Amino acid sequence: MTRGTCGARPGAYAPAVASRRVLIDAEDFARRRGVAALLRGDSLDVEEVPRRPNAALAAGVVLALLAAAATAGTAFVTGREPSGWQRDGTLVLDRETGARFLAEDGRLRPAPTLTSVLLAGGRTDPVLVPHDAVAAAPLGAALGGAGLPEAPPGLPERPTGFTACLTAPAAVDVHAGAPGGAPADATGLLVRTPGSTQLVLLAGARAHPVAGDALAPLGLFPAQVREVPAAWLALVPSGPALRPLAVPPEPAGQGVRGVGQGGEVVASRGTGRAYLVSRGTVRPFLDRTSELLAPRPVRAVPDAALEAAPEGPPVGVPGAPAEPPAVPDPSTPVVPCTRSSDGQLSLLRSAQDRGTRPSTPREAPTDPPVTVRWHLAPGQGALVGPPDLDAPPPAGTSARGSGGIRLVADGLAHEVADLDALRALGYRREQTVLLPGAWLALAPTGAVVETQG
């Protein structure tokens, strides 16, 4: 039987020589595979490494890896180790096993992640070394940081806040920026936490404790109450409590002629707006919510009488919603979301990723626990810290440390030990997003980010 190839004469044996194009493609594949192995921990994933806005670190790492792959080509073909591969700070790759080491003081220290190499002061340009040479070199102590990200995640050019959406009874999805999704018809929620009898009205950017006898005046019903986890409700800043307004009695003679006696609530005959008669004046209510919580008007008064009466300062509940929100029944599917910057509530029909990917679901250390996913752009993480990050340290304490900065990567919050560790990964303190404590609790604690000696 004869063998042939395309373009070869039938019956002739064509030499098994690869074309230049095939060799170039093979070399390019090998380089991409090496980059994927270093940055992702998976040499089989050779998709293009996503560009990350943290260009000073990401671009430098990728370019260094490509340059190293090119210069190591001769060593790979000949089997000889590159010159100077044992210099301090060199990232050594076992050509056969893929094991990583950091050269230091004539020894090779096993490196669990590229992040740990950077924290130990190593360079990011790897050197491929034959297995026999690696096996013959003396070993040093392994670097720490096995629980750190494989490579430092990128950060957004302009750090934004977050939006936390309650997507299941005990599941919270934290989105960088705002998620996509059509808004629901409702504008508020009536909720309580499991095991609690305290009702809370969510409206605008506040969570208002509401008394049971205030429901009917506000047009609310017990059947509208739905349960939410305490960890999510804690993300919404507290507002003033909503309860029926008590009008204290006033001495005789504090009324307004043609309007009413002191302590009475009257209504405009033309507009229906309510007023409190008090100390010889008529006082408007701050908003519709305060008006509904006040005693019902005892009479309607002509507008001319109200316009002629002295007007006093407004009365009501400062900080209450301007008007009661539209609250859906629990059977209506709604995804409630709150914004980290101000607590603003938004209600969606469904929350959708907008250019982000969810992290591994993790159980947050809250009481009771909730399952949380952080949705960030591919290849990115986030630096977060407490609101008092920039406050000066208390008198008599050391200023050393990062002030509570955490690196969020794949749903874990890695505490940054100090600013040296932050700089070693190519980050800046100014890239930190300040979050209230309840938000910081949504990410379980990971390994500490600290420099290594």
DRENSEBA-268171 format. One record per residue (C-alpha): residue number from 0; residue in one letter; chain; x, y, z. Coordinates in nm, 4 decimals. Example, Ala and Ser with C-alpha at 12.3 -4.5 7.8 and 13.67 -1.06 7.14 Angstrom:
2
[site 0,'A','A',[1.2300,-0.4500,0.7800]],
[site 1,'S','A',[1.3670,-0.1060,0.7140]],
This chain:
453
[site 0,'M','A',[0.0000,0.0000,0.0000]],
[site 1,'T','A',[0.1332,0.3438,-0.0839]],
[site 2,'R','A',[0.1302,0.6559,0.1282]],
[site 3,'G','A',[0.0793,1.0073,-0.0020]],
[site 4,'T','A',[0.0229,1.3648,0.1066]],
[site 5,'C','A',[-0.1500,1.6574,-0.0546]],
[site 6,'G','A',[0.0620,1.7816,-0.3407]],
[site 7,'A','A',[0.2802,1.4660,-0.3461]],
[site 8,'R','A',[0.3104,1.2375,-0.6476]],
[site 9,'P','A',[0.0979,0.9233,-0.6041]],
[site 10,'G','A',[0.3087,0.6357,-0.4800]],
[site 11,'A','A',[0.5910,0.8617,-0.3633]],
[site 12,'Y','A',[0.6951,0.8955,-0.0036]],
[site 13,'A','A',[0.6742,1.2596,0.1167]],
[site 14,'P','A',[0.9245,1.3597,0.3844]],
[site 15,'A','A',[0.7614,1.4150,0.7273]],
[site 16,'V','A',[0.8762,1.7763,0.7625]],
[site 17,'A','A',[0.6485,2.0310,0.9314]],
[site 18,'S','A',[0.5935,2.3577,0.7518]],
[site 19,'R','A',[0.7227,2.6836,0.8978]],
[site 20,'R','A',[0.3625,2.7903,0.9636]],
[site 21,'V','A',[0.2951,2.4752,1.1686]],
[site 22,'L','A',[0.6083,2.5326,1.3757]],
[site 23,'I','A',[0.5127,2.8928,1.4440]],
[site 24,'D','A',[0.1613,2.7891,1.5459]],
[site 25,'A','A',[0.3001,2.5209,1.7745]],
[site 26,'E','A',[0.5360,2.7652,1.9402]],
[site 27,'D','A',[0.2550,3.0173,1.9857]],
[site 28,'F','A',[0.0348,2.7482,2.1425]],
[site 29,'A','A',[0.3136,2.6548,2.3831]],
[site 30,'R','A',[0.3575,3.0154,2.4903]],
[site 31,'R','A',[-0.0141,3.0678,2.5464]],
[site 32,'R','A',[-0.0324,2.7442,2.7401]],
[site 33,'G','A',[0.2520,2.8570,2.9642]],
[site 34,'V','A',[0.0818,3.1872,3.0311]],
[site 35,'A','A',[-0.2465,3.0139,3.1144]],
[site 36,'A','A',[-0.0687,2.7732,3.3476]],
[site 37,'L','A',[0.0925,3.0566,3.5391]],
[site 38,'L','A',[-0.1982,3.2953,3.5571]],
[site 39,'R','A',[-0.4821,3.0446,3.5931]],
[site 40,'G','A',[-0.3261,2.7288,3.7257]],
[site 41,'D','A',[-0.4570,2.5329,3.4259]],
[site 42,'S','A',[-0.2332,2.4688,3.1267]],
[site 43,'L','A',[-0.5243,2.3300,2.9259]],
[site 44,'D','A',[-0.7095,2.6595,2.9255]],
[site 45,'V','A',[-0.5467,2.8494,2.6426]],
[site 46,'E','A',[-0.8131,3.1106,2.5889]],
[site 47,'E','A',[-0.6780,3.4584,2.5661]],
[site 48,'V','A',[-0.5986,3.5942,2.9118]],
[site 49,'P','A',[-0.8496,3.8751,2.9715]],
[site 50,'R','A',[-0.7135,4.2244,2.9698]],
[site 51,'R','A',[-0.7306,4.3858,3.3084]],
[site 52,'P','A',[-0.7306,4.7567,3.3820]],
[site 53,'N','A',[-0.4575,4.7088,3.6467]],
[site 54,'A','A',[-0.2167,4.7538,3.3551]],
[site 55,'A','A',[0.1024,4.8191,3.5484]],
[site 56,'L','A',[0.0904,4.4716,3.6980]],
[site 57,'A','A',[-0.1115,4.2670,3.4482]],
[site 58,'A','A',[0.0597,4.3903,3.1325]],
[site 59,'G','A',[0.4006,4.3610,3.2940]],
[site 60,'V','A',[0.3359,4.0035,3.4037]],
[site 61,'V','A',[0.2058,3.8901,3.0653]],
[site 62,'L','A',[0.4827,4.0579,2.8667]],
[site 63,'A','A',[0.7434,3.9172,3.0992]],
[site 64,'L','A',[0.6003,3.5681,3.0621]],
[site 65,'L','A',[0.5972,3.5917,2.6844]],
[site 66,'A','A',[0.9504,3.7221,2.6768]],
[site 67,'A','A',[1.0636,3.4452,2.9069]],
[site 68,'A','A',[0.8917,3.1844,2.6927]],
[site 69,'A','A',[1.0715,3.3151,2.3852]],
[site 70,'T','A',[1.4171,3.3268,2.5469]],
[site 71,'A','A',[1.3699,2.9837,2.6990]],
[site 72,'G','A',[1.3116,2.8249,2.3590]],
[site 73,'T','A',[1.6742,2.7264,2.3121]],
[site 74,'A','A',[1.6949,2.5698,2.6548]],
[site 75,'F','A',[1.3743,2.3780,2.5923]],
[site 76,'V','A',[1.5058,2.2303,2.2666]],
[site 77,'T','A',[1.8620,2.1578,2.3804]],
[site 78,'G','A',[1.7790,2.0396,2.7315]],
[site 79,'R','A',[2.0358,2.2769,2.8845]],
[site 80,'E','A',[1.9369,2.4996,3.1747]],
[site 81,'P','A',[1.9461,2.8768,3.1045]],
[site 82,'S','A',[2.2371,3.0703,3.2459]],
[site 83,'G','A',[2.1745,3.2541,3.5718]],
[site 84,'W','A',[1.8596,3.0614,3.6537]],
[site 85,'Q','A',[1.9596,3.0318,4.0214]],
[site 86,'R','A',[1.9955,3.4051,4.0781]],
[site 87,'D','A',[1.7967,3.5352,4.3745]],
[site 88,'G','A',[1.4421,3.6319,4.2863]],
[site 89,'T','A',[1.4180,3.4091,3.9781]],
[site 90,'L','A',[1.0884,3.2276,3.9226]],
[site 91,'V','A',[1.1939,2.8761,3.8220]],
[site 92,'L','A',[0.9591,2.6420,3.6365]],
[site 93,'D','A',[1.0298,2.2702,3.6176]],
[site 94,'R','A',[1.0054,2.2029,3.2455]],
[site 95,'E','A',[0.8566,1.8568,3.2922]],
[site 96,'T','A',[0.6370,1.8817,3.6022]],
[site 97,'G','A',[0.5415,2.2499,3.5900]],
[site 98,'A','A',[0.6371,2.2910,3.9565]],
[site 99,'R','A',[0.7261,2.6476,4.0575]],
[site 100,'F','A',[1.0108,2.7641,4.2752]],
[site 101,'L','A',[1.1666,3.0903,4.3867]],
[site 102,'A','A',[1.5461,3.0967,4.3773]],
[site 103,'E','A',[1.6840,3.2396,4.6982]],
[site 104,'D','A',[2.0274,3.2038,4.8634]],
[site 105,'G','A',[2.1233,2.9133,4.6405]],
[site 106,'R','A',[1.8066,2.7185,4.7194]],
[site 107,'L','A',[1.4744,2.6659,4.5478]],
[site 108,'R','A',[1.1704,2.7531,4.7575]],
[site 109,'P','A',[0.8467,2.5884,4.6390]],
[site 110,'A','A',[0.5965,2.8568,4.5371]],
[site 111,'P','A',[0.2264,2.7682,4.5672]],
[site 112,'T','A',[0.1079,3.0737,4.3702]],
[site 113,'L','A',[0.2410,3.3567,4.1605]],
[site 114,'T','A',[0.0989,3.5886,4.4264]],
[site 115,'S','A',[0.3265,3.4346,4.6888]],
[site 116,'V','A',[0.6264,3.4884,4.4578]],
[site 117,'L','A',[0.5465,3.8598,4.4310]],
[site 118,'L','A',[0.5023,3.8887,4.8073]],
[site 119,'A','A',[0.8469,3.7324,4.8531]],
[site 120,'G','A',[1.0049,3.9919,4.6247]],
[site 121,'G','A',[1.0444,3.7573,4.3281]],
[site 122,'R','A',[1.0389,3.8542,3.9649]],
[site 123,'T','A',[0.7493,3.7570,3.7435]],
[site 124,'D','A',[0.9556,3.6495,3.4415]],
[site 125,'P','A',[0.9744,3.2669,3.4706]],
[site 126,'V','A',[1.2689,3.0554,3.3558]],
[site 127,'L','A',[1.2098,2.7031,3.2209]],
[site 128,'V','A',[1.4652,2.4640,3.3688]],
[site 129,'P','A',[1.5123,2.0912,3.2927]],
[site 130,'H','A',[1.3759,1.8604,3.5596]],
[site 131,'D','A',[1.7142,1.7014,3.6355]],
[site 132,'A','A',[1.8657,2.0421,3.7142]],
[site 133,'V','A',[1.5750,2.1336,3.9391]],
[site 134,'A','A',[1.5897,1.7993,4.1187]],
[site 135,'A','A',[1.9614,1.8407,4.1821]],
[site 136,'A','A',[1.9264,2.1871,4.3387]],
[site 137,'P','A',[1.8898,2.2147,4.7181]],
[site 138,'L','A',[1.5387,2.2921,4.8425]],
[site 139,'G','A',[1.4497,2.5721,5.0806]],
[site 140,'A','A',[1.1416,2.6360,5.2895]],
[site 141,'A','A',[0.8212,2.6619,5.0904]],
[site 142,'L','A',[0.6690,3.0046,5.0492]],
[site 143,'G','A',[0.3463,3.0749,5.2322]],
[site 144,'G','A',[0.0249,3.1899,5.0738]],
[site 145,'A','A',[-0.1231,2.8631,4.9523]],
[site 146,'G','A',[-0.4691,3.0083,5.0119]],
[site 147,'L','A',[-0.4041,3.3248,4.8132]],
[site 148,'P','A',[-0.5245,3.3844,4.4552]],
[site 149,'E','A',[-0.3155,3.2128,4.1874]],
[site 150,'A','A',[-0.2277,3.5558,4.0486]],
[site 151,'P','A',[-0.3172,3.9021,4.1787]],
[site 152,'P','A',[-0.6534,3.9954,4.0263]],
[site 153,'G','A',[-0.6872,4.3160,3.8310]],
[site 154,'L','A',[-0.8758,4.6142,3.9694]],
[site 155,'P','A',[-1.1103,4.8548,3.7897]],
[site 156,'E','A',[-0.9593,5.1789,3.6667]],
[site 157,'R','A',[-1.2276,5.3631,3.8616]],
[site 158,'P','A',[-1.3437,5.1653,4.1637]],
[site 159,'T','A',[-1.7186,5.1790,4.2069]],
[site 160,'G','A',[-1.9499,5.0787,4.4855]],
[site 161,'F','A',[-2.1530,4.7601,4.5051]],
[site 162,'T','A',[-2.5158,4.6526,4.4917]],
[site 163,'A','A',[-2.6364,4.3605,4.7046]],
[site 164,'C','A',[-2.9423,4.1749,4.5759]],
[site 165,'L','A',[-3.1461,3.9192,4.7665]],
[site 166,'T','A',[-3.1896,3.6475,4.5041]],
[site 167,'A','A',[-3.3169,3.3699,4.7343]],
[site 168,'P','A',[-3.4408,3.3519,5.0955]],
[site 169,'A','A',[-3.0815,3.3037,5.2193]],
[site 170,'A','A',[-2.8717,3.3997,4.9157]],
[site 171,'V','A',[-2.7166,3.7394,4.8430]],
[site 172,'D','A',[-2.5484,3.8408,4.5172]],
[site 173,'V','A',[-2.3068,4.1341,4.5414]],
[site 174,'H','A',[-2.2573,4.3129,4.2083]],
[site 175,'A','A',[-1.9830,4.5589,4.1175]],
[site 176,'G','A',[-2.1821,4.8657,4.0181]],
[site 177,'A','A',[-2.5467,4.7949,3.9407]],
[site 178,'P','A',[-2.6892,4.4712,3.8003]],
[site 179,'G','A',[-2.9046,4.4588,3.4911]],
[site 180,'G','A',[-3.2725,4.3742,3.4983]],
[site 181,'A','A',[-3.6114,4.5324,3.4454]],
[site 182,'P','A',[-3.7485,4.7297,3.7417]],
[site 183,'A','A',[-4.0514,4.5952,3.9249]],
[site 184,'D','A',[-4.3707,4.7937,3.9668]],
[site 185,'A','A',[-4.3270,4.8086,4.3455]],
[site 186,'T','A',[-4.1276,5.0840,4.5191]],
[site 187,'G','A',[-4.0945,4.9407,4.8713]],
[site 188,'L','A',[-4.1108,4.6268,5.0833]],
[site 189,'L','A',[-4.2623,4.5329,5.4152]],
[site 190,'V','A',[-4.0285,4.2802,5.5785]],
[site 191,'R','A',[-3.9132,4.1117,5.8942]],
[site 192,'T','A',[-3.6249,3.8801,5.9745]],
[site 193,'P','A',[-3.6757,3.5126,6.0681]],
[site 194,'G','A',[-3.7796,3.4737,6.4309]],
[site 195,'S','A',[-3.8569,3.8440,6.4766]],
[site 196,'T','A',[-4.1921,4.0188,6.5133]],
[site 197,'Q','A',[-4.0547,4.3644,6.4301]],
[site 198,'L','A',[-4.1868,4.4868,6.0985]],
[site 199,'V','A',[-3.9644,4.7038,5.8804]],
[site 200,'L','A',[-4.0737,4.9213,5.5884]],
[site 201,'L','A',[-3.8065,4.9558,5.3207]],
[site 202,'A','A',[-3.8511,5.2779,5.1277]],
[site 203,'G','A',[-3.6045,5.4985,4.9442]],
[site 204,'A','A',[-3.2678,5.4483,5.1128]],
[site 205,'R','A',[-3.3844,5.3634,5.4647]],
[site 206,'A','A',[-3.5254,5.0778,5.6708]],
[site 207,'H','A',[-3.8038,5.2090,5.8970]],
[site 208,'P','A',[-3.9259,5.0056,6.1940]],
[site 209,'V','A',[-4.3041,5.0249,6.1707]],
[site 210,'A','A',[-4.5580,4.9655,6.4453]],
[site 211,'G','A',[-4.8433,4.7263,6.3864]],
[site 212,'D','A',[-5.1062,4.9978,6.4438]],
[site 213,'A','A',[-4.9385,5.2148,6.1791]],
[site 214,'L','A',[-4.9992,4.9654,5.8975]],
[site 215,'A','A',[-5.3609,5.0525,5.8234]],
[site 216,'P','A',[-5.3084,5.4312,5.8169]],
[site 217,'L','A',[-5.0226,5.3814,5.5703]],
[site 218,'G','A',[-5.2297,5.1523,5.3476]],
[site 219,'L','A',[-5.0278,4.8425,5.4397]],
[site 220,'F','A',[-5.1410,4.4924,5.5390]],
[site 221,'P','A',[-4.9870,4.2084,5.7414]],
[site 222,'A','A',[-5.0283,3.9814,5.4382]],
[site 223,'Q','A',[-4.7649,4.1903,5.2568]],
[site 224,'V','A',[-4.4886,4.0974,5.5013]],
[site 225,'R','A',[-4.2050,3.8829,5.3638]],
[site 226,'E','A',[-3.9008,3.7432,5.5431]],
[site 227,'V','A',[-3.5467,3.8564,5.4568]],
[site 228,'P','A',[-3.2176,3.7494,5.6165]],
[site 229,'A','A',[-3.0815,3.9795,5.8845]],
[site 230,'A','A',[-2.7460,3.9995,5.7028]],
[site 231,'W','A',[-2.9110,4.1612,5.3993]],
[site 232,'L','A',[-3.1432,4.3882,5.5981]],
[site 233,'A','A',[-2.8396,4.5202,5.7899]],
[site 234,'L','A',[-2.7080,4.6638,5.4615]],
[site 235,'V','A',[-2.9919,4.9183,5.4499]],
[site 236,'P','A',[-2.9327,5.2181,5.6814]],
[site 237,'S','A',[-3.1922,5.2552,5.9575]],
[site 238,'G','A',[-3.4499,5.5306,5.9345]],
[site 239,'P','A',[-3.6884,5.6760,6.1940]],
[site 240,'A','A',[-3.9587,5.4539,6.3343]],
[site 241,'L','A',[-4.3080,5.4926,6.1930]],
[site 242,'R','A',[-4.5892,5.4922,6.4482]],
[site 243,'P','A',[-4.9128,5.6887,6.4978]],
[site 244,'L','A',[-4.8416,6.0500,6.5892]],
[site 245,'A','A',[-4.9549,6.1469,6.9351]],
[site 246,'V','A',[-5.0871,6.5037,6.9569]],
[site 247,'P','A',[-5.0495,6.6390,7.3096]],
[site 248,'P','A',[-5.3460,6.8310,7.4510]],
[site 249,'E','A',[-5.3137,7.2087,7.4627]],
[site 250,'P','A',[-5.4578,7.4604,7.7069]],
[site 251,'A','A',[-5.7738,7.6424,7.6160]],
[site 252,'G','A',[-5.7249,7.9508,7.4088]],
[site 253,'Q','A',[-5.4554,7.8058,7.1838]],
[site 254,'G','A',[-5.6873,7.7644,6.8870]],
[site 255,'V','A',[-5.7437,7.9697,6.5720]],
[site 256,'R','A',[-6.0767,8.1443,6.5148]],
[site 257,'G','A',[-6.2680,7.9884,6.2269]],
[site 258,'V','A',[-6.0293,7.6893,6.2080]],
[site 259,'G','A',[-6.0239,7.4869,6.5297]],
[site 260,'Q','A',[-5.9041,7.4387,6.8853]],
[site 261,'G','A',[-5.5460,7.3764,6.9863]],
[site 262,'G','A',[-5.4524,7.0078,6.9388]],
[site 263,'E','A',[-5.7096,6.9471,6.6649]],
[site 264,'V','A',[-5.6278,6.8208,6.3156]],
[site 265,'V','A',[-5.8276,6.9841,6.0401]],
[site 266,'A','A',[-5.8337,6.9427,5.6633]],
[site 267,'S','A',[-5.8497,7.1901,5.3781]],
[site 268,'R','A',[-6.1903,7.1776,5.2162]],
[site 269,'G','A',[-6.0338,7.2427,4.8757]],
[site 270,'T','A',[-5.7119,7.0327,4.8741]],
[site 271,'G','A',[-5.7802,6.7836,5.1507]],
[site 272,'R','A',[-5.4396,6.8610,5.3018]],
[site 273,'A','A',[-5.4282,6.8225,5.6811]],
[site 274,'Y','A',[-5.3063,7.0766,5.9374]],
[site 275,'L','A',[-5.2450,7.0694,6.3115]],
[site 276,'V','A',[-5.3882,7.3592,6.5083]],
[site 277,'S','A',[-5.1306,7.4457,6.7718]],
[site 278,'R','A',[-5.0564,7.7525,6.9847]],
[site 279,'G','A',[-5.2531,7.9931,6.7762]],
[site 280,'T','A',[-5.1143,7.8690,6.4421]],
[site 281,'V','A',[-5.1893,7.6080,6.1781]],
[site 282,'R','A',[-4.8968,7.3734,6.1194]],
[site 283,'P','A',[-4.8645,7.1727,5.7967]],
[site 284,'F','A',[-4.7375,6.8183,5.8100]],
[site 285,'L','A',[-4.3885,6.7448,5.6772]],
[site 286,'D','A',[-4.5054,6.4909,5.4210]],
[site 287,'R','A',[-4.7887,6.2630,5.3262]],
[site 288,'T','A',[-4.6601,5.9827,5.5505]],
[site 289,'S','A',[-4.6654,6.2087,5.8580]],
[site 290,'E','A',[-5.0113,6.3281,5.7613]],
[site 291,'L','A',[-5.1407,5.9696,5.7435]],
[site 292,'L','A',[-4.9891,5.8869,6.0832]],
[site 293,'A','A',[-5.1614,6.1843,6.2466]],
[site 294,'P','A',[-5.5113,6.1637,6.3994]],
[site 295,'R','A',[-5.7889,6.1891,6.1448]],
[site 296,'P','A',[-5.9134,6.5442,6.0796]],
[site 297,'V','A',[-6.2113,6.6433,6.2914]],
[site 298,'R','A',[-6.3510,6.8863,6.0345]],
[site 299,'A','A',[-6.2968,7.0377,5.6916]],
[site 300,'V','A',[-6.2099,7.4071,5.6891]],
[site 301,'P','A',[-6.2526,7.6597,5.4076]],
[site 302,'D','A',[-5.9280,7.7456,5.2335]],
[site 303,'A','A',[-5.9807,8.1149,5.3006]],
[site 304,'A','A',[-5.9759,8.0514,5.6774]],
[site 305,'L','A',[-5.6541,7.8517,5.6517]],
[site 306,'E','A',[-5.4859,8.1140,5.4356]],
[site 307,'A','A',[-5.5765,8.3862,5.6836]],
[site 308,'A','A',[-5.4435,8.1907,5.9839]],
[site 309,'P','A',[-5.0829,8.2277,6.1089]],
[site 310,'E','A',[-4.8722,7.9345,5.9868]],
[site 311,'G','A',[-4.6453,7.7508,6.2299]],
[site 312,'P','A',[-4.3495,7.5203,6.1672]],
[site 313,'P','A',[-4.4170,7.1846,5.9983]],
[site 314,'V','A',[-4.4881,6.8857,6.2179]],
[site 315,'G','A',[-4.4370,6.5135,6.1601]],
[site 316,'V','A',[-4.1669,6.2454,6.1430]],
[site 317,'P','A',[-3.8387,6.3885,6.0103]],
[site 318,'G','A',[-3.6804,6.1439,5.7668]],
[site 319,'A','A',[-4.0010,5.9530,5.6939]],
[site 320,'P','A',[-4.0785,5.8600,5.3323]],
[site 321,'A','A',[-4.2410,6.1468,5.1454]],
[site 322,'E','A',[-4.5294,5.9102,5.0842]],
[site 323,'P','A',[-4.5884,5.5417,5.1589]],
[site 324,'P','A',[-4.4299,5.3202,4.8917]],
[site 325,'A','A',[-4.6163,5.0724,4.6764]],
[site 326,'V','A',[-4.5608,4.7358,4.8453]],
[site 327,'P','A',[-4.6160,4.4038,4.6632]],
[site 328,'D','A',[-4.7595,4.0854,4.8069]],
[site 329,'P','A',[-4.5078,3.8099,4.8945]],
[site 330,'S','A',[-4.6412,3.6061,4.6025]],
[site 331,'T','A',[-4.5126,3.8695,4.3578]],
[site 332,'P','A',[-4.1586,3.7762,4.2469]],
[site 333,'V','A',[-3.9294,4.0681,4.3288]],
[site 334,'V','A',[-3.5510,4.0910,4.3709]],
[site 335,'P','A',[-3.4719,4.3635,4.6271]],
[site 336,'C','A',[-3.1326,4.5332,4.5940]],
[site 337,'T','A',[-2.9544,4.7959,4.8011]],
[site 338,'R','A',[-2.6611,5.0187,4.7084]],
[site 339,'S','A',[-2.3471,5.0385,4.9215]],
[site 340,'S','A',[-2.2909,5.4108,4.8707]],
[site 341,'D','A',[-2.6182,5.5290,5.0243]],
[site 342,'G','A',[-2.8469,5.2312,5.0859]],
[site 343,'Q','A',[-3.0822,5.3226,4.8002]],
[site 344,'L','A',[-3.3352,5.0466,4.7458]],
[site 345,'S','A',[-3.4227,4.9160,4.4014]],
[site 346,'L','A',[-3.6667,4.6396,4.3164]],
[site 347,'L','A',[-3.6076,4.4312,4.0046]],
[site 348,'R','A',[-3.7988,4.1568,3.8306]],
[site 349,'S','A',[-3.4667,3.9701,3.8110]],
[site 350,'A','A',[-3.1010,4.0632,3.8671]],
[site 351,'Q','A',[-2.8710,3.9947,3.5738]],
[site 352,'D','A',[-2.4960,4.0128,3.5302]],
[site 353,'R','A',[-2.3824,4.3149,3.3340]],
[site 354,'G','A',[-2.0286,4.2380,3.2166]],
[site 355,'T','A',[-1.9472,4.0445,3.5332]],
[site 356,'R','A',[-1.9116,3.6836,3.6443]],
[site 357,'P','A',[-2.0202,3.5294,3.9756]],
[site 358,'S','A',[-1.7644,3.3954,4.2190]],
[site 359,'T','A',[-1.7800,3.0586,4.3895]],
[site 360,'P','A',[-2.0813,3.0631,4.6271]],
[site 361,'R','A',[-1.9540,3.0947,4.9836]],
[site 362,'E','A',[-2.1182,3.1010,5.3232]],
[site 363,'A','A',[-2.0694,3.4396,5.4855]],
[site 364,'P','A',[-1.9868,3.4494,5.8586]],
[site 365,'T','A',[-2.3177,3.6137,5.9504]],
[site 366,'D','A',[-2.5792,3.5110,6.2055]],
[site 367,'P','A',[-2.7599,3.3256,6.0637]],
[site 368,'P','A',[-2.5267,3.2542,5.7707]],
[site 369,'V','A',[-2.6160,3.3424,5.4130]],
[site 370,'T','A',[-2.4696,3.2214,5.0852]],
[site 371,'V','A',[-2.2981,3.5016,4.8953]],
[site 372,'R','A',[-2.1611,3.5369,4.5430]],
[site 373,'W','A',[-1.9518,3.8376,4.4361]],
[site 374,'H','A',[-2.0050,3.9409,4.0730]],
[site 375,'L','A',[-1.6920,4.1054,3.9305]],
[site 376,'A','A',[-1.5494,4.1557,3.5829]],
[site 377,'P','A',[-1.3554,3.8524,3.4515]],
[site 378,'G','A',[-1.0041,3.8425,3.5968]],
[site 379,'Q','A',[-1.0811,4.1192,3.8472]],
[site 380,'G','A',[-1.1075,4.1475,4.2232]],
[site 381,'A','A',[-1.1755,4.4378,4.4569]],
[site 382,'L','A',[-1.0001,4.6234,4.7349]],
[site 383,'V','A',[-1.2426,4.7078,5.0151]],
[site 384,'G','A',[-1.1983,4.8702,5.3524]],
[site 385,'P','A',[-1.3889,5.0240,5.6452]],
[site 386,'P','A',[-1.5299,5.3792,5.6327]],
[site 387,'D','A',[-1.2665,5.5043,5.8794]],
[site 388,'L','A',[-0.9788,5.3797,5.6638]],
[site 389,'D','A',[-0.8382,5.7295,5.6179]],
[site 390,'A','A',[-0.8878,5.8372,5.9789]],
[site 391,'P','A',[-0.5673,5.8971,6.1784]],
[site 392,'P','A',[-0.4791,5.6151,6.4221]],
[site 393,'P','A',[-0.5805,5.6663,6.7859]],
[site 394,'A','A',[-0.3243,5.8343,7.0071]],
[site 395,'G','A',[-0.0643,5.5955,7.1424]],
[site 396,'T','A',[-0.1167,5.3314,6.8701]],
[site 397,'S','A',[0.1039,5.2350,6.5790]],
[site 398,'A','A',[0.0156,5.3469,6.2290]],
[site 399,'R','A',[0.1604,5.0282,6.0806]],
[site 400,'G','A',[-0.0828,4.8114,5.8915]],
[site 401,'S','A',[-0.3221,4.8661,5.6028]],
[site 402,'G','A',[-0.6064,5.0107,5.8084]],
[site 403,'G','A',[-0.8309,4.7119,5.7423]],
[site 404,'I','A',[-0.7962,4.6807,5.3645]],
[site 405,'R','A',[-0.9115,4.3482,5.2225]],
[site 406,'L','A',[-0.8556,4.1965,4.8799]],
[site 407,'V','A',[-1.1740,4.0272,4.7574]],
[site 408,'A','A',[-1.0973,3.7484,4.5094]],
[site 409,'D','A',[-1.3370,3.4680,4.4158]],
[site 410,'G','A',[-1.5643,3.5548,4.7058]],
[site 411,'L','A',[-1.2945,3.5484,4.9760]],
[site 412,'A','A',[-1.1706,3.8541,5.1645]],
[site 413,'H','A',[-0.7937,3.8423,5.2143]],
[site 414,'E','A',[-0.6764,4.0845,5.4808]],
[site 415,'V','A',[-0.3818,4.2965,5.3635]],
[site 416,'A','A',[-0.1245,4.3058,5.6425]],
[site 417,'D','A',[0.0382,4.6370,5.5508]],
[site 418,'L','A',[0.1002,4.8791,5.2688]],
[site 419,'D','A',[0.4226,4.6986,5.1713]],
[site 420,'A','A',[0.2170,4.3920,5.0826]],
[site 421,'L','A',[-0.0284,4.6110,4.8933]],
[site 422,'R','A',[0.2511,4.7625,4.6842]],
[site 423,'A','A',[0.4135,4.4245,4.6226]],
[site 424,'L','A',[0.1016,4.3210,4.4304]],
[site 425,'G','A',[0.0942,4.6431,4.2295]],
[site 426,'Y','A',[-0.2014,4.7966,4.4132]],
[site 427,'R','A',[-0.2561,5.1442,4.5567]],
[site 428,'R','A',[-0.4424,5.2427,4.8705]],
[site 429,'E','A',[-0.6508,5.4852,4.6634]],
[site 430,'Q','A',[-0.8100,5.1927,4.4797]],
[site 431,'T','A',[-0.9954,5.0852,4.7955]],
[site 432,'V','A',[-1.3761,5.1028,4.8069]],
[site 433,'L','A',[-1.4972,5.2043,5.1530]],
[site 434,'L','A',[-1.7820,4.9870,5.2811]],
[site 435,'P','A',[-1.9851,4.9745,5.6044]],
[site 436,'G','A',[-1.9123,4.6852,5.8369]],
[site 437,'A','A',[-2.2240,4.4903,5.7352]],
[site 438,'W','A',[-2.0958,4.4843,5.3767]],
[site 439,'L','A',[-1.7478,4.3704,5.4787]],
[site 440,'A','A',[-1.9079,4.0772,5.6613]],
[site 441,'L','A',[-2.0440,3.9394,5.3329]],
[site 442,'A','A',[-1.7099,3.7850,5.2334]],
[site 443,'P','A',[-1.5595,3.5042,5.4437]],
[site 444,'T','A',[-1.1997,3.5488,5.5491]],
[site 445,'G','A',[-0.9224,3.4079,5.3303]],
[site 446,'A','A',[-0.5454,3.3865,5.3734]],
[site 447,'V','A',[-0.3589,3.6992,5.4856]],
[site 448,'V','A',[-0.1755,3.8998,5.2203]],
[site 449,'E','A',[0.1669,3.9704,5.3730]],
[site 450,'T','A',[0.5224,4.0041,5.2519]],
[site 451,'Q','A',[0.7466,3.7021,5.3000]],
[site 452,'G','A',[1.1071,3.6846,5.4037]],
